[in-house]
């Protein structure tokens, strides 16, 4: 059996998979809110209890929302530390690997079916090209898929914490606000759930907004999105517009850095919730606005990933490779 994990800033998904030729087949999956647990080990204990049946782990891989260095990882947004050796001892297997969560999501993207994505730009996918993944959720993740010996292989990145590049006078005003709040403006301060709340704060300029009142920290970004999509609040509409255009621009930046002529995959929890806004042209207009390389950007296929468990699936793909390699 393969054990796969997808550990984000808000929730953790754990699943058992069976090996299969094209992609591992899901047996069972359970989702946990991180704030209900003191550590990842506690979630593993809960999962074992929830499965309620004995299982032997041949290989385990967890995608973690933070940098992975030498078999250890620490979540960026909560104080959890992971050690592959400790997980191996707990699961009684030597075949354990930690990945950056976007590295795992990138692997998952390579095995998605056409019904699991929505196309924003058809482009002309090259069989010898690279691809990239960008995903806004609790934070912002980015990853590259480099073509190696005919296969797309993931490369982790912490590009979400790079500096945010303002493109308009309005975004320059936003950067000033973010610098006052954080000392610097990084991409994740704009493109994430908390980033959407920063945009909401910016466009409302201290005015009350009933759209997010009493929703709490977790529910507030979705409240802003719903208000904007329904047209209930002009300031929410502007906040989502700023988000979509900045998202498209950053996706285009990443696509150029990775020369993503095989495709651009947009993932994370936010994209499926705001799909109408991503499809109305603003995202792709910002994506393609790259001066002398606009024509190249226009040839890159761009797809939104609809499957919430793409990162978990990618971790299972990595676990299957690990089981076969050792």
N, C-alpha and C positions, 0 to 999 in steps of 0.2 A: 504494500500500500504506500502511496505517496501522500505526505502531509505538506500542504501549502498554506502560507500565511500572507496576509496583506495588512500591514500595520500602518494605519494613517494617523493623523493628528487627533481625530475624533473617535474613530471606531476601528476595530480589528475584525477581519474575517479570517476564519480558519476552515479548511476543507480537506477532506480525504478524497483522493483520486485513484483510479486504476489506470495502469499503463494502456496506451492505445497508439496506433500507428501515426496518425496525423497530429492529434492532440489528446492529452489525457482526458479521461471521462470522469465527470464529477459523481461521487457517491453520496456525500453529505456535506452540508455547509452550515456554519453557525456564525452569527455576527454578535459582537459585544461592544458596548460603549466603554471607552477607555476609562472614563472618570468613575466607573463602578468598580475598578480594580486597582490594586496597588502596584502591580507589576505584570509583565508578560507571562511569567511563570504561573501566576494566579489564573490567567486566561487559559493557559494550557490545561490546568487542572479542571477548570469549568468545562472545557471542550471534551476532555476525556469522560467526564461525568455525563455530559449531554449526549454524547455518541451512544453511551449505554450498551456497548458491545466491545469485546476485546478486539484489538487490531495491532498488527505489527508494522512498524514504519521502516520501509526499505530506504527511503531518503526523504529529507525534509528541507524545504527552502522557504524563507520568509523575506518578503519585501518590506523594508523599513523606511519610514519617512525621515531620513536623515543620512548623513554620510557614513559609509561602511569602510572601516580601516582595519586591516589585519584581523578579520574575523570578529570584530566588535563594532557596535553601532550605538548611537544615542539619538533618540528622537529629538527633532529640532524644536517642537512645540510643547512637549511635556518631558518631565525628568525621568525617562525610562532608559535603562542601559541594557544592551543585548550582548551576549557572548555565545558564539557558535559552540564552543566547547561545553558550556553549561547546558545548552539545549540538547546537544548530542548525548550527554550523560543522562539527562532526564528522559529522553526518548529511546535510549539504549541502541543508538545507531551512530556510526562514525560518519555517515553521509549527511552532513548538515552544512548548509551554506546560507549566509546572509547577503541580500542584495539591497541596493537602494530601491525604494518602492517604484520609481519611474523606470528603473532598469527592468524590473519585473513587468511593469505595465507595457513596456516596449516589446518584450518577448511575447506577451499576450496579444498585442496588436498584430503580430505576424501570423497568427493562426485564426483570426476572426473571419467569419463568413460574411458575405455581402448583406445578409439580413441583420447583421449586428452593427452596421455603420450607416450613417447618413452622409451623403455626398454634398459638400459645399462647392467644390470645383473639380470637374472631371480630370483636367490636366491630361498629360501623356506620360504615364509611368514608364520609366526606363528599367529594364531588367538588370542593368549593371549599376544602378544608382544607389544612393543612400536614402534613409528616411529619418524622420524625427518625431518625437512625441512631446506634447505640451499639455499639462493638466492642471486646471485651477480647481481647488477644493478648499480644505482647511488651510492649505498653503499653496504654493505654486511649484510644480515639478516640471523638469525638462530632462529629456534624454535623447541620445543619438542612436541610430541604427546604422552602423557602417557595414558595407558590403565586403565580406571576407570569404574568398573562395566560393563565391556564388551565393552565400547565405548572409542574411542580415543579422548582425551580432550587436547586442546592446552595449552602450557606453554610458555610465552614469554621469550626471551633471548636478551642480548646485546653482544653476543659472537663475533660479527664482530669487536668489539673494543678491544678484547683480544690481547695479544702479539702474533706476528707471529713467528712460530717455523721453523727455517731453518733446512733443512734435508741434504743439499749438500754443497760442498765448494762454488759452484756458488751462491746458495741462501744466504750463509754467506756474500759474497761480496754484494749482494743485500741489506741485513740487514744493512750493514755499510752505504750504500748510504741513506737508509731510515732514519737511525738515524741522519745522517748529516742534512737531510731535515726537519725532524719532532721532533727530540729529542728521539723518540722511534719508533719501527716498530710494527704496529698492523696489524691484518689480513686484514682489509679493505684497508690498503695502498697497498695491492697486489691484492686482489680479489674484484674488483669493476671496473666501467668504469674509474675513476681516477687512480685506481690501475694499470689497463692495460697501461695507459699512463706513470705511474712510471716505469713499466717494459720496455716500449718502450724507455724511457729516459736512462734506465740502459743498455740495449743492444746496443743502438746506440752510447753511450758514447760521446755525443756532436756532432755527425755527422748529417748532414741534411737528412731528409727523405721526399721525395715528396708525400708519401702515405697519410700524414695527413696535408700537407700544405693547408692552406685556408679553412679547414673544420670547424674550430671553436671548442670550448670546448665540445659542445654536440656531434658533429659528429666525432670527432677525434678517440674515442675508436673503433667505427665501421669501420673507415678507416684502423686502425691497423689490425683488424680482417680480413677484406677483403684482405688486402695486404698479410697477412700471409697465408690465405687459398688458395690464388691464386699463392703463391710462388714467389711474385714479389720482395721481399726484405728479404735477409737472416736474418737481425737483427729483422725484424717484425716476421719472422717465429720463431726465438728463443724466442721473447717476448710472443707469444701466447703459445708456448710449456711450458715455465715457468708457465704461467697462468693456463693452463690445469692441469699440474702435481700438482701445489699447491692447486688447487681447489679440485682435487681428494683426496689429503692428508687431507685437512681440512674437507671434507665431511666424510671421514673415521674417523677422530678424533671425530666429532660430533656424528657419528653413534655409536661409542664405548661409549661415555659419556651418550647417551640416551639408550644404548642397543637396537638398532633399528631393532629388529628381525621381525617386521611387515613391515618395508620398509623405504627407504630413498628417499625423493623427492627433486629434483634439480629444482629450479625455477628462477625467475628473468628475466630481459630482455636480458641478455647476452647469456645464455645457448642455446636458440633456434637459435641464430645467428651463433654460432660456433659448431653446432651439429656434423658436420663431425669430428672435432678435438676431441670432447668428445667420439666419437664412435670408434676411432682408437686404443684404448687399453691403452693409457697413463693415462687417468683419472682413470680407474678401477685398473690399476697396482699400482698406488699410493694409491688408496683407500684401497686396500687389504694388503699393506705392513705394517702390524701391529705386527710383531714379533710373540709372542705366541698366539695372538688373530687373526692372519691372517685367520685361518680356520673359525672362527666365522664371520669375515667380509665377507667372500666368500659366506655365506648363506643368506646375507641380500639383499632383492630385491632393486634395484636402478633404478629409473625412472626419466626422464626429463619431466617436465610439459610444454606442448606446449601452453596451453590456457593463453593468456596475462591477462585475467580478473580473474585469479584464486583468487587473493586477494579480488577483488570486490565480487566474488561469496561467498567467506568465510564470508565476512562482512554481506552479505544477509542471510547466514545460521544463523549467530549470531543474526541478527535482527528478523528472524522468531522465534528463540528460545525465544528471549526477549518478543516478542508479545504474545507468548503462555504462558509464565511463569507469566506474570503480570496480 
